[in-house]
């Protein structure tokens, strides 16, 4: 049995789209290797979005871009319990970014100047811009994987689901 389709393994399903899919895959890979956010912090953002989408497959998926053991289990557990902003083993930087990510996911229009300023203080202007772009990409991939999983689940028997 293969792993459920998630943002982390979506590219093989999209490959049939050709060049646009390759560009989307390259963008995805570049998110995990840039100077603004560590892969671990970006993974906390991905998990925040997955939690808010209530996407069990996404939450259970192993991220190959994050070195094994580099994301403390205590942080992951607090984040998945929805406690990252109120308690738990998170630094001021992590809290500012996770607060921004959560609000972005719930209603991007309601992001406040204070939330943006808190991120900008930690990451700089370019880091804030990167975070906004990364959250959009993370969210898009989670949504695309969910849609494809739902389509496959409801496909008529005997059809090729990829």
Order of alpha helices (4+ residues) and beta strands (2+ residues): alpha-alpha-alpha-alpha-alpha-alpha-alpha
